[in-house]
Amino acid sequence: MKFSVLSLIGHAPHPLNHRLPSPAERFEEVIGTGVVAERLGFDAYAIGERHAGPFLSSSPGVVLGALAARTSTIRLLTGVTVLAILDPVRVAEEFATLDQISGGRVELVVGKGAEAGHFDLFGLDEERQWDLQREKYELLRRLWSEEDVDWAGEFRPALKNTTTLPRPYAGPPRVWHGSATSLESPELAARHGDPLFTANAIQPRPAYARLIGHYRERFEAYGHDPARAHVAAGSGGLLIADSSQQAVKRYKELYEAKVAQSFRPHLEGKTGYNTPFRTIEEAVADGPQLIGSPQQIIDKILGWHEVYGHDLQSVTVDGFGLSADEQTETLQRFAEEIAPVVRREAPSALWD
């Protein structure tokens, strides 16, 4: 198993003390956590992209560029690049630039995004979101793998004899397809022989198992080698204590206040937006959150692996309002007490 740290750069008041850090403080915290993640041996660090709601992640390439300057080995991922609303030419240019600066450490996770409001913001029809995603991804593939591209489509002007610059560092970066609720992303990933990154963040395990099962079935049906069907899984947050009882005692108020703060009434009943695990006890027992003792978290990740067969596990430490020091403590405990066991029990050749 490989491990990545993800930040969506949330910027809501602390759920308990209501302190709101400045944007500059949040960016420094997120970049500093990436430096810590590299030092602790994590394989990758990912920055999300949001254009609606209380987030500062509207320009992930800029943040990853700052992180590239302060690191040397950790892979730099997005999570996700909201390709459905972006110009593939600009995406090709921006992330090839980052790939050059970082010495080939870039991988994209593309998706249509988890905030419906961004389609209106960019003047796009949400009803066409999957048509937008397919067309734009297929153009991005060509721009990174070909030169002198001639192309015509529905959602942007035609291209004639186009070569985007700079070219990627050492060939096209790997592109994962982010999948949260729909079979469309697993289908697109399978068609092109690409890896799948399932959100695994809010819903119960069977919902994500369905997406991954569809992906593996279709991957082989498209004629690709099943051994290349790499899968990654997110998680709904990481909180570690010496025991389950201590985790509940230490984090119950914080976890449940954050769930209440994040609840979106207008999306109640819509899959993938509001967690059904409203209490910390529910989250520890059955949720996609990694909360509890190191052994509990090991068991949960390995339980996911039995169902998902995934190669990469993503964790998030800044989603509940932990201080920078608490985030470092959490990542260090994960790196020392959890990661070595999971790596041994669920080895992966990804990135070897």
N, C-alpha and C positions, 0 to 999 in steps of 0.2 A: 504494500500500500504506500502511496505517496500522499503528501499532505500540503494543502494550500490554506492560506489565511485570506479571508474576504472582508472588505469594508465597503459598505454603501455610502459611507460618510454621512450618516444621519446627523441632523442638526435640529433636534427638538429639545426643549427644556428637559433637564434631568427629571425622571418620573417622580422622584421623592423630594429633592430639595429645590427643584425648579430652576436651577442655575443653567444659563445658556452661554456656552463659551463663544468667543468670537470666531468668525470663519477662519481667521489666521491661526488661532489656537487649534482648531479642529484639524486643519491641514497638517500642521506640524505634528500633532499627535498621530495621525494616520501614517505619515511618512516615517516618523520615528518607530512606530510599531512594525513597519516593513523592514527597517534596519534590524530590529530585534529578531524578527522572524528569520532573517537570513543567518544571523549569529547563532540561533538555536537549531538550525538545520532543517527548517521547513523548505519544501521544494519549490513553492511558488507563492506569490502574493498577488491578489486580484483586487481591482477597483471596479465597482459597479458603475452604472450610468442611470441617472434619474433626471427627469425634467419637470417633475411635478411632485408636490409634497415637500416635507421638511428634510431635504437632502442637499448636499453640496457637491454631488458627483456628476454635474452636467458636463465636465470636461475631463474624463478619466485619463486621456492621453497625456494631458499636462501634468497631472499628479504622478502618473507612472514615469514620466520623464524626470521629474524631481527625484523620484526613488531610484531610477537608473543611475543618476549621478552619485548616489550615496551607497550603492551596492555594487556587487561584481558578479555574483553567481546565481542568485535567486531568479527564477523565471517570473516574468511579468505578464499577468493575465488581465483580461477584462471580465466583467461579470454582471450584466452582459453589455456588449456593444449593441445599442438599440438600432440595428441596421435598417429596420423597416421605415424609420423616419429620416435616415441620413442619406447623403449622396455617396455612392460607392467609390467614386473617384476620389473624393476627399478622404474617405476612410482608408483607401489604399495608400494615399500619399502620407497621411498622418502616422499610421502605424508602421509603414515601412521606414519612415524617419526614426521612429522610436526603436525599431528593430536594429537599424544601423547604429544608433547611439549606444544601445545596450549590448551590442555584440551578438545579436541573434537570440535574445532571451524572450521575445514576444510571442504570445499565443492569444488569439481572440476567442472569446465565447460570445457568439452572436445570438440575438433573440429579438422578438418583437416588443419586449418590455412588459413590465408588470404594472405600469401606471397608464390607464387608458387616456388620461388627460393630455398626454404628449402628442397624440394625433391631431387634436384641435390646435394645439400650440404651434405645430408645424404646418397647419393647413392641409391635413391629409384626412382621408376618409377611413375611420376605424373599421368600417365594414370590409374594406379591402386589405386589411392588415397582412393576411397571409399571402395575397398576391404580391404586395409590396415586398414582403420578406423574401419570397422565392426569387423574384426578378432581380432584386438588388444583390442577393447573395451570389447568384449565378454570374452576374457581372463582376463582382469583386473577385471571384475565383479566376476569371479570365484575365483581369487586370494584373493580378499577381503572378500568374503562370505564363502569360503571353506578352509579347510586344507587338506594336503596330495593330492594335485591336480595332476591328470594325464591328459595330454593334448597334442594334436598334431595339427599342422596347417601348413600353407604355408610359413609364413614370419619370423619365428624364429625357433630355434631347439625345439624339443619336450621336455616336462617336465614329470618327473616321481616322484610321491610321494613328491610334492613340497609344502612347507608352507613358505610363505614370512614372514619375521620379520622386524620390529615389526608388530604385529597385530594393526589394527586401535583402537582408544581409546575406543569407545563404539559401535562397529559394523561398517559396511561399511559406509563411508561418502556418503552423497547425491551427485549424479553426474548429472549435467545438460548437455544438448547437445547444443552447440553453432550452430546457424543457420544464414547464411547471404544471400545465394542466391539459394541453392539447396534444393530439397525436400528430399534428402537422410538423412540429419540429423533429420528432423522431423519424418521421417519414423523409423529410428533407435530408437529415443527416445520413440515413441509411442509403438513400439514392446515390449520394456522392461519396459514400465510403468514409464519412467523417465520424469523429467521436461524439458522444452525447454527454451533456452535463445536466443532470436532473436537479431541480431546485431542492427537493427533499427538505423543505423548510417549514411547511404549515400543515399539509394534509397527512393523514395516516399512511403507513407504509404501503398498503395495497394500491393506493392511487399511483404512487411512483413506480411500483413494480409493474403495473399495467403499461406505463410509458416505455419502460426499459424492455419489457417482453416484446412489445410491438417493434421496437427498434432492432432487437437482435433477430427477430423473425424476418423483417424486411431487409436488413443488412445482407443476410445470406441469400434471400430471394433475388436481390439485385446482382448477385454473382460475386460478392466480396468475400474474402477469407474471414470466417468468423473470429479467428484469432486476433484480427485487427479491430474488432468492435469494442473499442475502449469506452468505458463509462466512468463518469465522475458523479459524486453526490455531494450536495450541500448539507447544511444542518441549520437548525433554527436558533443557534446560539450555544455558547460553551460556558458553563459555570462548574467549577471543580471544588469539592470539599473532601474532607477525610472520610466522610460517610454520608449515606443518603439523609440521615437525620440532621447532620450538620449542614448539608446543602439546603434542606428545607428551612432550617432555622435561620441560616445566614441570608438566603436569597428570596424567601417567599414574598416578602413585602415588595422587594424590588421587581421581581418577575411579574407579579400580578398587577402592579401599578403600570409597568410598561405595556402589558397586554391591554389594559384598559385605555391607556393613552393612545395606543396604535389602532384601536378598534375603529372601523369605518362603517357607520350605520347604513350609509347609502349603498354599500356593497354587501350587506348582510345577505347570506344565502348564495352569493356568487362564489364559485369554487376558486380557491387559491388566494383569497385576500385576507380573511380573518381566521386566526387560528381557532380550532375547536378545543384546544387544550388550554383552558382559561385559568386553571389552578396549577401551581407548581407540582403538586402531587400527580396530576394527570400528565404533565409534561415529562416528569421523571419516568413514569411507568410506561407510557405509550407514545409520547410525542417525538417529533424529529429533533427536539432540543437535546443537547448533550449536557445533562445536569446530573450531578451525583458524585460518587466516589470514583477514583481512577478505574477500579475494576468494573463498576457499573457502566462507565463510558466505553471501556474496552469491549465489554459484552454487547453493548448496543451497536457499536460500529461493526463488530464481527457478525452480529445478527443481520445487519443490513447487507453485509458482504455475502452472506449465504443466499440472500434473495436477489440482490442486485448484481453480484459479481463485479463490483466496481474496482477500479485501479487507483482512483484519486478521491480523497476525502477532504472537503473544505470545511473550515471552522471559522466562526465569527466571534470576536471577543469585545467588540465595541457597540453591540446592539442594545445592551441593557443599561448602560450608564456607568460601567466600571471606569474608575480613574485610570490614567496611563500606567501607574504603578501596578494596579490590580490586573490590568491587561497583560503586562509583562509577566507578573507572577503566574497568571493562568496559562500563558503560552509556555512558560518554563516548565510548569508541572506537566503539561501535555507532552512536551518534547522529551522529558525525562522519565515519566511514569507510564505514559500511554502509548506514544508513537512506537517505541522499540518493540513492544509486545505485538502490536497490530502489524507492524512491518514483518515480523517473524512469522506470524500466523497466517498472514494474507500477502505473500510476496507479489510484486508486480514488476514487469519489465518496462513499464512506461518510463521514458526518459533515460533508460540505461544506455 
